[in-house]
């Protein structure tokens, strides 16, 4: 396995890796510290405020409450299929499908297909397919609301009460909140007795739904590169049973030009097949030309020397 941070910031790199594994993050605040929390299930979220529903302006001025609430449904993919390939097992189908769980307000015929799925084994194939579908369906069934409670924040649950529709009086998961504040009395030209006003607009999903970040695009290497074949001191040929070698890339500031400088990297051969062909292993110290499958920095392959 190879994992390269190539022309992306630390933050972008972290977001890409966590999104690939279906991990989201949120913040917890208290008087002594602020904590960044990484999680992959909705059960990790803490419970937030309990708020009554009050659409009338008189009540809104007297207590913390939800002032507006709507729900909506969108048509989103119902099935995801991902496919990949591994040279170690070329006859393996490497195809995984995952179907939505909701049975209402959705069209079951919409499918999302992608290749490569960025997995090389059964477990990651099944997990990545499920993560992709859950990410694509983040906004399939959502809600929008407004409130005057400054404690509303993404990554917590809130409880709605006193709504005329009983099915809405339950826990909900906050996924975005936009706060707005007005303090007109702070302006010299302000008149009247209007006090400080705090409000927010928020979006929410069912409390038990696992919200997933969408996969982030990897940086693309747009052409071949030069690298040097490396290995342990004193070795002329250093390869594994598949004829793969290790390289020191010219941009790698941390590699020590030894057998730990990279992962095992495949080498193309001029002629190969079942029971026939040839094998020419680049020697330690030689310069080689390296390309990248689909421009992926994590999938180098030696194409020339």
Secondary structure, 3 states (H helix, E strand, C coil): CCCCCCCCCHHHHHHHHHHHCCCEEEEEECCCCEEEEEECCHHHCEEEEEEEECCCHHHHCCCCEEEEEEEEECCCCCEEEEECCCHHHCCCCCEEEEECCCCCCCCCCCEEEEECCCCCCHHHHHHHHHHHHHHHCCCCEEEEEEECCCCCCCCEEEEEECCCCHHHCCEEEEEEEEEEEECHHHCCCCCCCCCCEEEEEEEEEECCCCCCCCCCCCCECCCCEEEEEECCCCCCCCCCCCCCEEEEECCCCCCCCCCCCCCCEEECCCCEECCEECCCCCCCCCEEEEEEHHHECCCEEEEEC
